[in-house]
Amino acid sequence: MHTCINVKDLEKSIHFYRDILGLRLGRRREIPENNAEIAFILGEGSDVAIELTYWRDKKEYVEGDYLDHIALGVKDVEATVEDLREKGVEIAMEPFSLKGSTSKIAFIKDPDGIWIELVPLSR
């Protein structure tokens, strides 16, 4: 259904996922009982979502403690990495092939240091 990640700045994260990665903003709502706000980000033609959760009372996050990575399918991994690099996105791992594979994958980081694997759609 969805993958939830905690974010430090909801607006900055929505901008990254929507405006830089090209995903769309679905629902967004306050969770008053938790002093939090959530937003769901979706890919075109997909009902699998990333839930961005902003906890207003949480002040410290340690990179990598709660999520290893999420994966997004792209048409061309190398072209996508170059496009994202030009947009100032941090490239965590340049495109590479896993042993025994002919396709390439790569990893980028979102504004909170969450690793995102870029996987070819033809995989």
Long-range contacts (C-beta under 8 A, 24 or more apart in sequence): 1-48, 1-49, 2-40, 2-48, 2-49, 2-50, 2-51, 3-49, 3-50, 3-51, 3-67, 3-70, 4-50, 4-51, 4-52, 4-53, 5-50, 5-51, 5-52, 5-53, 5-66, 5-67, 5-70, 5-110, 5-112, 5-114, 6-53, 6-54, 6-55, 6-58, 6-61, 6-66, 6-112, 7-52, 7-53, 7-54, 7-111, 7-112, 8-54, 8-61, 8-111, 8-112, 9-54, 9-111, 10-37, 10-39, 10-52, 10-54, 12-111, 13-39, 13-52, 13-54, 13-110, 13-111, 13-112, 14-39, 14-41, 14-52, 16-110, 16-111, 17-41, 17-50, 17-52, 17-110, 20-84, 20-87, 20-89, 21-72, 21-84, 23-50, 43-72, 43-73, 61-112, 63-112, 63-113, 64-113, 64-115, 67-114, 68-115, 69-107, 69-114, 69-115, 69-116, 69-117, 70-114, 70-115, 70-116, 70-117, 71-116, 71-117, 71-118, 71-119, 72-116, 72-117, 72-118, 72-119, 73-119, 73-120, 73-121, 73-123, 74-118, 74-119, 74-120, 74-121, 75-120, 75-121, 76-120, 77-103, 77-104, 77-105, 77-106, 77-118, 77-119, 77-120, 78-104, 78-106, 80-106, 80-118, 81-106, 81-108, 81-118, 84-108
